[in-house]
């Protein structure tokens, strides 16, 4: 039996999203597909699968991404969903920890990719907000005032997320210096 759950996660909360997907798999609901804020599950044995997700450096149809996905497939990992450059993969649980990003360097690189994505969204919202502020002050249009407030709030929210990710990346990089892996 298939079950669909609609749930929202911010890009900077990808680790919470992954933990939730693994909790669902532990309960016997393994992810089979993803659409924007829509997760489709099928009933399986509890704990049969482990789920991981990653923001790829390139689009899915890029040769490096295709090569990486082929490599994952050869190691028993199945891609069950994607959205833009995000991929969702699962692997049969074998008692081993399942992580796509196993070393500190790749974790920092992954966080930087997300920071750049979130930063770009913040920058676009800042631009849109300033444009709407100009329209609002110049032409006194109410919709521009609302748009300014919304864009500015989104800019602040994305900046908050990028800073959180930056702090996390900094801590991992410091650990990497200490342990040199």
C-alpha positions as CSV (number, residue, x, y, z in Angstrom):
1,X,0.0,0.0,0.0
2,X,1.3,3.5,-0.9
3,X,1.0,6.5,1.4
4,X,1.6,10.1,0.6
5,X,2.7,12.7,3.1
6,X,3.1,16.4,2.5
7,X,5.7,18.0,4.6
8,X,7.9,21.1,4.4
9,X,11.6,21.4,5.2
10,X,13.9,24.3,4.7
11,X,17.0,23.6,2.6
12,X,19.2,24.2,5.7
13,X,17.3,21.5,7.6
14,X,18.2,18.7,5.2
15,X,19.6,16.7,8.1
16,X,16.3,16.9,9.9
17,X,14.5,15.8,6.7
18,X,16.9,12.9,6.3
19,X,16.4,11.8,9.9
20,X,12.6,12.0,9.4
21,X,12.8,9.9,6.3
22,X,14.9,7.3,8.2
23,X,12.4,7.3,11.0
24,X,9.6,6.6,8.5
25,X,11.7,3.7,7.0
26,X,12.3,2.4,10.6
27,X,8.5,2.3,11.0
28,X,8.1,0.3,7.8
29,X,7.4,3.2,5.3
30,X,10.1,3.4,2.7
31,X,10.3,6.4,0.4
32,X,9.6,5.5,-3.2
33,X,9.3,9.0,-4.8
34,X,9.4,12.7,-4.1
35,X,7.6,15.7,-5.5
36,X,7.8,19.3,-4.2
37,X,6.9,18.8,-0.5
38,X,5.3,15.5,-1.3
39,X,6.8,12.2,-0.1
40,X,5.4,8.9,-1.4
41,X,6.0,5.8,0.7
42,X,5.4,2.1,0.4
43,X,5.0,-0.4,3.2
44,X,8.0,-2.5,3.8
45,X,9.6,-4.4,6.6
46,X,10.4,-2.0,9.4
47,X,14.1,-0.9,9.0
48,X,14.5,-2.6,5.6
49,X,15.9,0.6,4.0
50,X,18.1,3.5,4.9
51,X,17.6,6.9,3.2
52,X,20.1,9.6,2.3
53,X,19.9,12.8,0.4
54,X,22.4,15.2,-1.2
55,X,22.5,18.4,-3.2
56,X,24.6,17.6,-6.2
57,X,27.2,20.1,-7.6
58,X,25.5,19.9,-11.1
59,X,22.1,19.2,-12.6
60,X,21.1,15.5,-12.9
61,X,21.7,15.4,-16.6
62,X,25.3,16.7,-16.2
63,X,27.9,14.0,-17.1
64,X,29.5,14.1,-13.6
65,X,26.1,13.7,-12.0
66,X,25.2,10.8,-14.3
67,X,28.6,9.1,-13.5
68,X,28.1,9.6,-9.8
69,X,24.5,8.2,-9.9
70,X,25.8,5.2,-11.9
71,X,28.5,4.6,-9.2
72,X,25.8,4.7,-6.5
73,X,23.7,2.3,-8.4
74,X,26.6,-0.1,-8.7
75,X,27.0,-0.1,-5.0
76,X,23.4,-1.1,-4.4
77,X,22.0,2.4,-3.9
78,X,18.7,3.3,-5.6
79,X,17.6,6.8,-6.5
80,X,14.0,7.2,-5.4
81,X,13.5,10.9,-6.0
82,X,15.0,14.2,-7.1
83,X,14.1,17.8,-7.1
84,X,16.2,20.2,-9.0
85,X,19.8,19.2,-7.9
86,X,18.6,17.4,-4.7
87,X,18.6,13.6,-4.8
88,X,16.9,11.1,-2.5
89,X,18.4,7.6,-2.4
90,X,17.8,4.5,-0.5
91,X,19.8,1.3,0.3
92,X,18.8,-1.9,1.9
93,X,19.9,-1.8,5.5
94,X,22.8,-4.1,6.1
95,X,23.8,-3.1,9.6
96,X,26.3,-0.6,8.3
97,X,25.9,3.2,8.6
98,X,24.7,4.6,5.2
99,X,26.1,8.0,4.5
100,X,26.7,9.6,1.1
101,X,29.1,12.1,2.7
102,X,31.4,10.1,4.8
103,X,34.4,12.4,5.2
104,X,34.6,15.9,6.6
105,X,35.8,17.4,3.4
106,X,32.8,16.2,1.4
107,X,30.5,17.3,4.2
108,X,31.9,20.9,4.1
109,X,31.7,21.0,0.3
110,X,28.1,19.9,0.5
111,X,27.3,22.5,3.1
112,X,28.9,25.2,0.9
113,X,26.8,24.1,-2.1
114,X,23.6,24.6,0.1
115,X,24.9,27.9,1.4
116,X,25.4,29.2,-2.2
117,X,21.9,28.0,-3.1
118,X,20.3,29.6,-0.1
119,X,22.5,32.7,-0.5
120,X,21.3,33.1,-4.1
121,X,17.7,32.9,-3.0
122,X,18.4,35.5,-0.3
123,X,20.0,37.8,-2.9
124,X,17.1,37.5,-5.3
125,X,14.7,38.3,-2.5
126,X,16.8,41.3,-1.4
127,X,16.8,42.6,-5.0
128,X,13.0,42.0,-5.4
129,X,12.4,43.7,-2.0
130,X,14.4,46.8,-2.9
131,X,12.7,47.0,-6.2
132,X,9.3,46.8,-4.5
133,X,10.4,49.4,-1.9
134,X,11.3,51.7,-4.8
135,X,7.9,51.1,-6.5
136,X,6.1,51.5,-3.2
137,X,7.8,54.8,-2.2
138,X,7.5,56.2,-5.7
139,X,4.0,55.2,-6.7
140,X,2.4,54.4,-3.4
141,X,1.1,51.0,-4.5
142,X,-0.1,48.8,-1.6
143,X,0.9,45.5,-3.3
144,X,4.5,46.7,-3.6
145,X,4.5,47.3,0.2
146,X,3.3,43.8,0.8
147,X,5.8,42.4,-1.7
148,X,8.6,44.4,-0.1
149,X,7.8,43.0,3.4
150,X,7.5,39.4,2.1
151,X,10.8,39.6,0.1
152,X,12.6,41.2,3.0
153,X,11.3,38.6,5.4
154,X,12.4,35.8,3.0
155,X,15.8,37.4,2.6
156,X,16.3,37.5,6.4
157,X,15.1,33.9,6.8
158,X,17.4,32.6,4.1
159,X,20.3,34.6,5.6
160,X,19.6,33.0,8.9
161,X,19.7,29.6,7.3
162,X,22.9,30.3,5.4
163,X,24.5,31.5,8.7
164,X,23.5,28.3,10.5
165,X,25.0,26.3,7.7
166,X,28.1,28.4,7.7
167,X,28.6,27.8,11.4
168,X,28.1,24.1,10.9
169,X,30.6,24.0,8.0
170,X,33.1,26.0,10.1
171,X,32.9,23.5,13.0
172,X,33.4,20.5,10.6
173,X,36.3,22.3,9.0
174,X,37.9,22.9,12.4
175,X,37.4,19.2,13.3
176,X,39.0,18.3,9.9
177,X,42.1,20.4,10.8
178,X,42.3,18.7,14.2
179,X,41.8,15.1,12.9
180,X,43.3,15.7,9.4
181,X,41.0,13.4,7.4
